[in-house]
Amino acid sequence: MNVAVLGGGIMGNGIAQIAATAGDDAVVRDIDDAALERARSTIETSLGRFVKKARLTVDEAEATLGRIRFTTDLEAALTDADVVIEAIPEVLDLKRSVWQTVGELAPEHALLGTNTSQLSITSIAVSLGRQAPRLVGMHFFNPPVMMRLCEVIAGTETTPEQVDRACEFGRHVGKEVVVCRKDSPGFITSRAYAILRLECIRMLEEGVASAEDIDTALKLGFNFPMGPLELGDMNGLDTFLHAVTGLAEAHGDRFRPTVGLRNMVAANRLGRKSGAGFFNYDEDGRKT
Ligand SMILES: NC(=O)c1ccc[n+]([C@@H]2O[C@H](COP(=O)([O-])OP(=O)(O)OC[C@H]3O[C@@H](n4cnc5c(N)ncnc54)[C@H](O)[C@@H]3O)[C@@H](O)[C@H]2O)c1
């Protein structure tokens, strides 16, 4: 199977890696050469970790990397695609403009999936015109190589056949699949988790407890593998701000971003990727 991944950032490179690990040929398309370079080195490092843990042999890791191409040429990326997964920034207009072009260039049989974490699939699909029923939400989690879930979302017009194909693809790349039958912003996961993280941010801003203690409380109190603040840093606070802004529009004020969150993003404290967020990180992304 040929899998085209649009966007080679945090999610795109991981999605390409899980597809290549499942034996697919993957191509990562980004508009930025530096992002492609980072994507390649992130995948290389990640495959190295799998080798260290004896979950892949050196030969398998090399073959997996060999199945991934990197390009800025959208047309070349889409020519033979059987599956297209878009993982570009969480901005509706940007996604719409990319999907409009993809609809013109992708083969007719290709499964079209968006990795949006909370935008309405239906409102992205509008840009595909009469091909709107082909678009399905395929929400992978960060990091895609480790996280076991793929949340499949049906847009209002998505055909049951595309939903089934998306589920099949999710299982093919080794994930458990859940289906969000109604296209409701935030789906199942992002909607529930956004409220939890926002409440943690509010507690931090109110001075109720330190970031460290809020995370420790949730980790040990509820058996979460990671605290909501540290996970926010890992996912990118700009992405979270986009997400809650959209959720507030859809579901009301309970999702309204705090002033502190807006300020952090304005100050480029985006989390691990910028070296600082709720916590500070060294050059290798380790919490300091
Ligand atoms: N970060 C997370 O934890 C997470 C989890 C699940 C889903 N998502 C969703 O995945 C998507 C991508 O998020 P991310 O965190 O990987 O973002 P990111 O900012 O790390 O990466 C986005 C990449 O897209 C590239 N890009 C921008 N415009 C493009 C275009 N027109 N064509 C191709 N590439 C383009 C950018 O150069 C960048 O490399 C978003 O919709 C986000 O909501 C993110």
The ligand as a Gaussian input file, in Angstrom:
#p B3LYP/6-31G(d) Opt

LIG

0 1
 N        0.520000      17.269000      18.515000
 C       -0.325000      16.351000      18.980000
 O       -0.183000      15.834000      20.078000
 C       -1.481000      15.882000      18.123000
 C       -2.165000      14.715000      18.489000
 C       -3.193000      14.252000      17.657000
 C       -3.558000      14.975000      16.531000
 N       -2.890000      16.129000      16.227000
 C       -3.285000      16.860000      15.025000
 O       -2.350000      16.540000      13.991000
 C       -2.213000      17.669000      13.126000
 C       -0.751000      18.069000      13.046000
 O       -0.301000      18.415000      14.327000
 P        1.248000      18.406000      14.704000
 O        1.313000      18.471000      16.172000
 O        1.948000      17.290000      13.986000
 O        1.695000      19.804000      14.089000
 P        3.178000      20.348000      13.793000
 O        3.110000      21.812000      13.875000
 O        4.199000      19.597000      14.596000
 O        3.423000      19.912000      12.263000
 C        2.691000      20.411000      11.176000
 C        3.561000      20.319000       9.935000
 O        2.761000      20.665000       8.801000
 C        3.566000      21.403000       7.919000
 N        2.692000      22.117000       7.000000
 C        2.113000      23.332000       7.148000
 N        1.359000      23.589000       6.057000
 C        1.466000      22.509000       5.233000
 C        0.931000      22.194000       3.966000
 N        0.132000      23.043000       3.330000
 N        1.260000      20.998000       3.414000
 C        2.086000      20.136000       4.061000
 N        2.629000      20.401000       5.270000
 C        2.325000      21.578000       5.837000
 C        4.438000      22.277000       8.808000
 O        5.591000      22.715000       8.112000
 C        4.747000      21.302000       9.947000
 O        5.948000      20.584000       9.692000
 C       -3.127000      18.763000      13.691000
 O       -4.361000      18.687000      13.034000
 C       -3.260000      18.363000      15.151000
 O       -4.435000      18.837000      15.737000
 C       -1.849000      16.603000      16.988000

